[in-house]
């Protein structure tokens, strides 16, 4: 059985690049969990908090997309 080290390194590199996607998922969960807690404590500030949450969600999701693009580039480029 012959193992091609270039293919193995490519697959391992793509797998490591997807760690950013998992970290982003954890970050989004923390973000919305904190929003629910904060809006429960101060319902009057809910609208202003939600605007900030959407900005944080967009920035966190962008990190996940960048990590996914890097993984695809490693695999298919």
ABEGO torsion letter per residue (X at the ends): XBBBAAAAAAAAAAAAAAAAAAAAAAAAAAAAAAAAAAAAABAAAAAAAAAAAAAAAAAAAAAAAAAAAAAAAAAAX
